[in-house]
Amino acid sequence: MSMTPALFIILCSGEHEKIQMAAMTASVAAVSDRPVEVFVSMNALALFRKDFDKICYEGGDFSNLMQERKVPDAIELFQQGKMLGEMKIYACSMAMDVARIELEDLMEELVDEAGGLTKFLSDAESGQLIVF
């Protein structure tokens, strides 16, 4: 296990650019031997649904550029980070309740489990926290 403090990421935005930056940050950290934990809530939960359609991305000009230039998708980056490094992804249980999303609705290859913000923040005290 790495001696580098873990990176904790809260991802709640549905904006393509923020989702992409969170995925890039998480995957680079994970493949650089840094443990990563991602807490996915609110509008970002849609990205992790089994039925998510990339056409639904909300974003500005840079989102359009990324799609035109076929930049590796955020989902691919999260998958690479999980495959090549130490990364856990948690779905916010409160947001799941509000949106009536079940754990079975989410991509099991990405989402490890549902969890609460209180525990995530408590765990994050031992590392670095970033919010997207």
N, C-alpha and C positions, 0 to 999 in steps of 0.2 A: 504494500500500500504506500502511496505517495506521502511524503512529509510536507508537501505544499498544502496550505490551507484550502479547504474546499471552496468552490465558487457556487453561490446560491443565486438563482435567477428567478424572479417573479415575472411572468409573462401574462399580461392581461389585455393587451391591445390587439385589435383585429387588423391594424394597419400592416400592409405587406412589408413595408420597409422596417418596421420595428420587429416583426416576426422574423424577418430575414437576418437582422442584426443579432437578435437573441440566438438564433440557430447557429450563425457563424461563430459567435462568442462561445457558446456551449460546446460546439464540436471541436474548435481549435483548442480550448482548454482541456477537454477530455483526451484528445489525442496527444496532448503535450504532458500527459501523466498527471493531470490535476483533476481530482474528483469534482463532479458537477451534479448539482441537484436543481431541477427545474420545477417550479410550481406554476401550473397553467390554470388561469381563471378567466372569467367573464368572456369577452369577445374572442379571446385566443383559443378557447375550447373548441370552437368550430373547426380549427385547423386539424385537430386530432380525432375528429369524427371519421368513422369508416366511410361515410358517404360524402366527404368533403370534396368539392370541385374547385380546382385551382382558378377557374374562371371567376370565382366569387371573390378573389382577392380585392380588398379595398386598398387604394394607395394613390400616390401622386405620380408625377412624371417619372421618378426613378423606378417605381413599380413597373410602369410600362416598359422602360428600358430593360429591366431585368428579365421581363417576360419575352421581349423581342430578341434579346441576345442569348436567351436560353441559359441564364445563370442557374447553377444547381439550386433546386428548390429547397426550401426550409425543411421539409419533411425528409428529403434525402440527407441533408446535413445532420439532422437529429439522429437519423438511422446510422450514419457513419460514426458519429460520436459515441453512440451506444455500442456499436460493434467493435470499435477500435480503442475505446477508453472506458473509464468508469463514469457512467452517467445514469441517473435515475430521474424519471419524470413522473410527477404527481399531478393528478387532476383535482382541482378545488372541489371539495364535497359540497360546500354551500352553493357555488355556482351551478354545480350539477343538479342540485335540488331545485333551484330557481328555474333553470332551463329544462327541467325534466329530462335530463340526460342520465342514462345508466352506464355503468362501467363497460358493459357489453357493447355499447354504441361507439366506444372509442377504440382506436387501433391498439390491439393488445401487444403488438411488437414494439410500440413506443411507450405507452402509458403503463407504468408499473403498478400503480394503485391510486385510489382516491385518498385524499388526506385533508387535514384542516390547516388553516393559516397559522393558528397559534403554535402548533407543533413545528411547522416549517420555520417560523421565525425564531423559535427557541433553538432549533438545530443550527440555524444560520448564524447564531452568536459566535460560533467557533470558526467562521470563515468570512468571506467577502460577499456582500449582498448587492445585486444590481436589479433594477426594476425597468422593464420594457413595457 
